Amino acid sequence: MHRFRRSGSFVRFFVEGEPADVSDLSLLKALERERFKPIEGSATDDESVGWVTRGDLSGARFEPEDVIAEHFLVFALRIDRKKVPATLLRIHASADLRAAASGGKPLGRAQKKEILEETKRKLMARALPSVSITDCIWNPRRGVLYVFATGGATLERVARHFRESFRRSLAPATPSIVAERLKLPDPLRKVMSHISPADLVGSSRAASARAQEVEA
């Protein structure tokens, strides 16, 4: 197995469901089933999300020795995104439209749309994707997952793909949730709830929803 990162920020999650063992083949099969599939040459796909191992970041293979490390499963979520720059699309689309209209016959709306879509497909097939790799360490026996990222969008994507792959939900290990799981006395739970991170994303969504209700 390739050496894991030496440092970096991470977020800890509790994994819902029954404890499991790293030797459980169903876990490895779930990783392989939802592994990453490349889109470099695709003319239609603009995003691909899937699991990879530290031994093969391409997602082509899932060897147990690349995933199992003592009591942990070590893997990563790879996200590739392809996007055709708007200016480049306009330049090529204009050239293709001029070429198609060179015979002097006006182009109909449907013809123009078809030409534009074909131009985008050709550019998309040649575009190189941006690559994002998020490392994860999972102790299935203790039900704890470490995700080496702090961005809300990335953590949400990891949680969603984890849930789709293993049918297990993730709960962030905030102080209040830790206190609840440890069954601490109520006074201590209240103290722990005050030091839990603020859910700014949830708060902003709630505020937006209230604003829409007022406008309606």
PyMOL commands that set and color helices and strands:
alter all, ss='L'
color gray80, all
select helices_A, chain A and resi 25-33+64-67+86-100+109-126+152-166+175-181+186-194+200-215
alter helices_A, ss='H'
color red, helices_A
select strands_A, chain A and resi 11-15+47-52+68-69+72-81+130-139+144-147+170-172
alter strands_A, ss='S'
color yellow, strands_A
deselect
rebuild
show_as cartoon
